[in-house]
Every structure is written in C-alpha cells, then in structure tokens.
Amino acid sequence: YQKGDDSEQADDEASGAEVMPPPDPIDLDTPNLDPLPRGIFPQCSENYIDAVAAETETPRELVAGIELGVIATANQRKAVIEIKPGYREPLSLFVMPAMDSGNRKSAVVNKVAGTVRNWQSEQVEAQKPLIVQARSFRETENARIAELRKRAAKAKGEELATLKGELVTLEMDLPEVPTPFQMIAGGDCTIEKMGQLMASNCESLSIINDEAAFLEILSGRYSAGIPNLELVLQAYSGSPHQVSRLGRESVMLHSPALTIAISPQPEFLRGLAVK
C-alpha cells in the first residue's frame, strides 16, 4: 500500500475515470516473492546494500528496507514531495521487511542505523553544557521567585503590586531546559512518550528496531488491549496532533513526522489480523 492511493482514487472517481480495484493483499505464506530489483537505488546505495547483505549473509530486501527507514529519518520534516499541484506528501515511511528470528536481523539494523545513532550521540554530548547551564540558571531564578513570593505574602498596597509585577516578569523569563536530542526511539517507546519526544525534537521521530515490540504497543499492550493508533496515523500523513504533557501545558504538533523501520516475525503479523 503506497501513500496517496486513497486521494488518487477519489480524484479518479470525481473525474469519472475508470477506477481500478485495489490489488489483493500479499499472502505472508507465499513462498516465492519477487526479489528486490537491482538498479533502483543510486549506485552508492546499491553498493552499500550489497556489501551489508554479503557481510551479514542476509537478504538484500532486509538491508534495503532498513536503509530506506534511515534515509527517511534523515529527511522527514526537512522536505515534502509535491506529487502534483496541491497534493503533497511527507518523506516519512513505514517499512517492515518481515523475517523470522535467528536471521541476523540485529546485525543489519545495528550496522545500517549505526551512523545515525552515532550522530545522535554526538549531538547529545554537545548539548550537555547547554543543559547544565540552563538548569542552573532556572534553579537560581526559581530561588529568587520563592524568596519574592515569601515577601509578597506579607506585603500590602504598593509594595505588593510591585512584587507581583516582579514575580510575573521572572516567571515569564524562566528559561526552558533543553531536552537531550533524540531522533530514534527504542522499539518499546509508548505512544505517550513518542508524542513528548516529538514535541521536543522538531516534531520528528523514528522507530528503528529488529523486532515487533512497537507493534505490540500499538495493538494495546498498555491500553487494555485497545489499539492506540491516532498519533501514528497522523504522523504518517503530517496531520496536526495535540500532545498532553503531565504537569505541563499541552503542545500542538503542527506537522509531526514518524518513520517506522522494523523487522517483525511473519507469525506476529498474522496474529495482528484479529486486532
């Protein structure tokens, strides 16, 4: 299923054009799927896919699927594709090359996503001085606010009005403490945590993992078996979403972007049909 299928079909129906029926779903038990064609990627990517597949003794399809997820991670929220005037799609992707366990999926994911994860670690390390500085300044200002509030509790008249004004000014100027940069989350990331991470990281996030833990969360692991899909669906198409944060004001994500690149076991996918 590709992005844009629904909207393109609606356009065809509106124009009176013949609408082709959707293709039959791919049977997970089909023994002989067509191999991934060669020559569809830039040569550098083709070489990389072949090299990783050879080194790890895994199918090219697995390496290519995870690589597409990594490329989407680096590009989502930086650009959109305009298919035709007025019809745009974000560059986020949902990719799931399914394979049974014991096929060195972890080796592929760790190698292909390693560069992005290393870059993420470098950004976190570079942020540390800024976070420490902002946290220290905020604690100092909070101490000043607490002292002024004690004085205001006993003050009257003009002094009270002055202290109230100073309190408002100090509280409005309190610096936000930056959160550590994160563009890839673990497969066990909850939907609530995912929204918070997006709000703190330019509305962008990716789940890159060699197992299906994230699909278990989507299908209701922490929500009494009730699927929790709203943010995931809206982040696929870049639709606005409001994130509620415990103890803090809610945040509106204007154009969230989520990429998922995981390798679930086929048996797990079959079990999702009932959910």
Contacts in CASP RR format, 6 or more apart in sequence:
PFRMAT RR
TARGET T0000
AUTHOR 0000-0000-0000
METHOD contacts of the structure
MODEL  1
YQKGDDSEQADDEASGAEVMPPPDPIDLDTPNLDPLPRGIFPQCSENYID
AVAAETETPRELVAGIELGVIATANQRKAVIEIKPGYREPLSLFVMPAMD
SGNRKSAVVNKVAGTVRNWQSEQVEAQKPLIVQARSFRETENARIAELRK
RAAKAKGEELATLKGELVTLEMDLPEVPTPFQMIAGGDCTIEKMGQLMAS
NCESLSIINDEAAFLEILSGRYSAGIPNLELVLQAYSGSPHQVSRLGRES
VMLHSPALTIAISPQPEFLRGLAVK
3 89 0 8 1.000
3 237 0 8 1.000
4 83 0 8 1.000
4 87 0 8 1.000
4 89 0 8 1.000
5 22 0 8 1.000
7 87 0 8 1.000
9 19 0 8 1.000
12 18 0 8 1.000
12 19 0 8 1.000
13 19 0 8 1.000
26 33 0 8 1.000
28 98 0 8 1.000
28 266 0 8 1.000
28 269 0 8 1.000
28 270 0 8 1.000
35 60 0 8 1.000
35 61 0 8 1.000
36 60 0 8 1.000
36 61 0 8 1.000
36 64 0 8 1.000
38 46 0 8 1.000
39 46 0 8 1.000
41 49 0 8 1.000
41 64 0 8 1.000
45 67 0 8 1.000
48 63 0 8 1.000
48 67 0 8 1.000
49 60 0 8 1.000
49 63 0 8 1.000
49 64 0 8 1.000
49 67 0 8 1.000
50 60 0 8 1.000
52 58 0 8 1.000
52 63 0 8 1.000
52 108 0 8 1.000
52 111 0 8 1.000
52 112 0 8 1.000
53 59 0 8 1.000
53 60 0 8 1.000
53 62 0 8 1.000
53 63 0 8 1.000
55 111 0 8 1.000
56 63 0 8 1.000
56 104 0 8 1.000
56 107 0 8 1.000
56 108 0 8 1.000
56 111 0 8 1.000
57 104 0 8 1.000
58 103 0 8 1.000
58 104 0 8 1.000
58 105 0 8 1.000
58 107 0 8 1.000
58 108 0 8 1.000
59 97 0 8 1.000
59 99 0 8 1.000
61 97 0 8 1.000
62 97 0 8 1.000
62 99 0 8 1.000
62 103 0 8 1.000
62 105 0 8 1.000
62 108 0 8 1.000
62 263 0 8 1.000
63 108 0 8 1.000
63 112 0 8 1.000
64 97 0 8 1.000
65 95 0 8 1.000
65 97 0 8 1.000
65 261 0 8 1.000
66 95 0 8 1.000
66 97 0 8 1.000
66 108 0 8 1.000
66 109 0 8 1.000
66 112 0 8 1.000
66 113 0 8 1.000
66 208 0 8 1.000
66 261 0 8 1.000
66 263 0 8 1.000
67 112 0 8 1.000
68 93 0 8 1.000
68 95 0 8 1.000
68 261 0 8 1.000
69 93 0 8 1.000
69 95 0 8 1.000
69 206 0 8 1.000
69 208 0 8 1.000
69 259 0 8 1.000
69 261 0 8 1.000
70 112 0 8 1.000
70 113 0 8 1.000
70 115 0 8 1.000
70 116 0 8 1.000
70 208 0 8 1.000
70 261 0 8 1.000
72 91 0 8 1.000
72 92 0 8 1.000
72 93 0 8 1.000
72 95 0 8 1.000
72 206 0 8 1.000
72 259 0 8 1.000
72 261 0 8 1.000
73 116 0 8 1.000
73 183 0 8 1.000
73 184 0 8 1.000
73 206 0 8 1.000
73 208 0 8 1.000
73 259 0 8 1.000
73 261 0 8 1.000
74 116 0 8 1.000
75 91 0 8 1.000
76 90 0 8 1.000
76 91 0 8 1.000
76 92 0 8 1.000
76 204 0 8 1.000
76 206 0 8 1.000
76 257 0 8 1.000
76 258 0 8 1.000
76 259 0 8 1.000
77 90 0 8 1.000
77 202 0 8 1.000
77 203 0 8 1.000
77 204 0 8 1.000
77 255 0 8 1.000
77 257 0 8 1.000
78 91 0 8 1.000
79 91 0 8 1.000
80 88 0 8 1.000
80 89 0 8 1.000
80 90 0 8 1.000
80 91 0 8 1.000
81 88 0 8 1.000
81 89 0 8 1.000
81 90 0 8 1.000
81 91 0 8 1.000
82 88 0 8 1.000
83 89 0 8 1.000
89 237 0 8 1.000
90 236 0 8 1.000
90 237 0 8 1.000
90 238 0 8 1.000
90 255 0 8 1.000
90 257 0 8 1.000
91 257 0 8 1.000
92 235 0 8 1.000
92 236 0 8 1.000
92 238 0 8 1.000
92 257 0 8 1.000
92 258 0 8 1.000
92 259 0 8 1.000
93 259 0 8 1.000
93 260 0 8 1.000
93 261 0 8 1.000
94 236 0 8 1.000
94 259 0 8 1.000
94 260 0 8 1.000
95 259 0 8 1.000
95 260 0 8 1.000
95 261 0 8 1.000
95 262 0 8 1.000
96 260 0 8 1.000
96 261 0 8 1.000
96 262 0 8 1.000
96 263 0 8 1.000
96 264 0 8 1.000
96 269 0 8 1.000
97 263 0 8 1.000
98 263 0 8 1.000
98 264 0 8 1.000
98 265 0 8 1.000
98 266 0 8 1.000
98 269 0 8 1.000
99 105 0 8 1.000
99 263 0 8 1.000
99 265 0 8 1.000
99 266 0 8 1.000
100 265 0 8 1.000
100 266 0 8 1.000
100 267 0 8 1.000
101 211 0 8 1.000
101 265 0 8 1.000
105 210 0 8 1.000
105 211 0 8 1.000
105 263 0 8 1.000
106 210 0 8 1.000
108 210 0 8 1.000
108 263 0 8 1.000
109 208 0 8 1.000
109 209 0 8 1.000
109 210 0 8 1.000
109 263 0 8 1.000
113 184 0 8 1.000
113 208 0 8 1.000
113 261 0 8 1.000
116 183 0 8 1.000
116 184 0 8 1.000
116 208 0 8 1.000
117 184 0 8 1.000
120 181 0 8 1.000
120 182 0 8 1.000
120 183 0 8 1.000
120 184 0 8 1.000
123 181 0 8 1.000
124 180 0 8 1.000
124 181 0 8 1.000
124 182 0 8 1.000
127 178 0 8 1.000
127 180 0 8 1.000
127 181 0 8 1.000
130 178 0 8 1.000
131 177 0 8 1.000
131 178 0 8 1.000
131 180 0 8 1.000
134 175 0 8 1.000
134 176 0 8 1.000
134 177 0 8 1.000
134 178 0 8 1.000
135 177 0 8 1.000
137 175 0 8 1.000
138 174 0 8 1.000
138 175 0 8 1.000
138 177 0 8 1.000
141 170 0 8 1.000
141 173 0 8 1.000
141 174 0 8 1.000
141 175 0 8 1.000
142 174 0 8 1.000
144 170 0 8 1.000
145 167 0 8 1.000
145 170 0 8 1.000
145 171 0 8 1.000
148 163 0 8 1.000
148 166 0 8 1.000
148 167 0 8 1.000
148 170 0 8 1.000
149 167 0 8 1.000
151 163 0 8 1.000
152 160 0 8 1.000
152 163 0 8 1.000
152 164 0 8 1.000
152 167 0 8 1.000
155 163 0 8 1.000
179 200 0 8 1.000
179 201 0 8 1.000
181 201 0 8 1.000
182 197 0 8 1.000
182 200 0 8 1.000
182 201 0 8 1.000
182 205 0 8 1.000
183 201 0 8 1.000
183 204 0 8 1.000
183 205 0 8 1.000
183 206 0 8 1.000
184 205 0 8 1.000
184 206 0 8 1.000
184 207 0 8 1.000
184 208 0 8 1.000
185 193 0 8 1.000
185 194 0 8 1.000
185 197 0 8 1.000
185 205 0 8 1.000
185 206 0 8 1.000
185 207 0 8 1.000
186 207 0 8 1.000
186 208 0 8 1.000
186 209 0 8 1.000
186 213 0 8 1.000
186 214 0 8 1.000
187 207 0 8 1.000
187 209 0 8 1.000
187 211 0 8 1.000
187 213 0 8 1.000
187 214 0 8 1.000
187 217 0 8 1.000
187 262 0 8 1.000
188 213 0 8 1.000
188 214 0 8 1.000
188 217 0 8 1.000
189 197 0 8 1.000
189 207 0 8 1.000
189 214 0 8 1.000
189 217 0 8 1.000
190 217 0 8 1.000
190 222 0 8 1.000
191 217 0 8 1.000
191 218 0 8 1.000
191 228 0 8 1.000
191 231 0 8 1.000
191 232 0 8 1.000
194 205 0 8 1.000
194 207 0 8 1.000
194 231 0 8 1.000
194 258 0 8 1.000
195 205 0 8 1.000
195 231 0 8 1.000
195 241 0 8 1.000
195 243 0 8 1.000
195 253 0 8 1.000
195 256 0 8 1.000
196 243 0 8 1.000
196 245 0 8 1.000
197 205 0 8 1.000
198 204 0 8 1.000
198 205 0 8 1.000
198 235 0 8 1.000
198 243 0 8 1.000
198 253 0 8 1.000
198 256 0 8 1.000
198 258 0 8 1.000
199 243 0 8 1.000
199 245 0 8 1.000
199 251 0 8 1.000
199 253 0 8 1.000
203 253 0 8 1.000
203 254 0 8 1.000
203 255 0 8 1.000
203 256 0 8 1.000
203 257 0 8 1.000
204 256 0 8 1.000
204 257 0 8 1.000
204 258 0 8 1.000
205 235 0 8 1.000
205 257 0 8 1.000
205 258 0 8 1.000
205 259 0 8 1.000
206 258 0 8 1.000
206 259 0 8 1.000
206 260 0 8 1.000
206 261 0 8 1.000
207 214 0 8 1.000
207 258 0 8 1.000
207 259 0 8 1.000
207 260 0 8 1.000
207 261 0 8 1.000
207 262 0 8 1.000
208 259 0 8 1.000
208 260 0 8 1.000
208 261 0 8 1.000
208 262 0 8 1.000
209 261 0 8 1.000
209 262 0 8 1.000
209 263 0 8 1.000
210 262 0 8 1.000
210 263 0 8 1.000
211 262 0 8 1.000
211 263 0 8 1.000
211 264 0 8 1.000
211 265 0 8 1.000
212 262 0 8 1.000
212 264 0 8 1.000
212 265 0 8 1.000
212 268 0 8 1.000
212 269 0 8 1.000
214 260 0 8 1.000
214 262 0 8 1.000
215 262 0 8 1.000
215 264 0 8 1.000
215 268 0 8 1.000
215 272 0 8 1.000
217 228 0 8 1.000
218 227 0 8 1.000
218 228 0 8 1.000
218 229 0 8 1.000
218 232 0 8 1.000
219 225 0 8 1.000
219 227 0 8 1.000
219 272 0 8 1.000
219 275 0 8 1.000
220 226 0 8 1.000
220 227 0 8 1.000
220 228 0 8 1.000
220 275 0 8 1.000
222 228 0 8 1.000
225 275 0 8 1.000
227 275 0 8 1.000
230 241 0 8 1.000
231 241 0 8 1.000
231 243 0 8 1.000
231 256 0 8 1.000
231 258 0 8 1.000
232 258 0 8 1.000
232 260 0 8 1.000
233 239 0 8 1.000
234 240 0 8 1.000
234 241 0 8 1.000
234 253 0 8 1.000
234 256 0 8 1.000
235 241 0 8 1.000
235 253 0 8 1.000
235 256 0 8 1.000
235 257 0 8 1.000
235 258 0 8 1.000
236 258 0 8 1.000
238 255 0 8 1.000
238 256 0 8 1.000
238 257 0 8 1.000
239 255 0 8 1.000
239 256 0 8 1.000
240 252 0 8 1.000
240 253 0 8 1.000
240 254 0 8 1.000
240 255 0 8 1.000
240 256 0 8 1.000
241 252 0 8 1.000
241 253 0 8 1.000
241 256 0 8 1.000
242 250 0 8 1.000
242 251 0 8 1.000
242 252 0 8 1.000
242 253 0 8 1.000
243 250 0 8 1.000
243 251 0 8 1.000
243 252 0 8 1.000
243 253 0 8 1.000
244 250 0 8 1.000
245 251 0 8 1.000
END
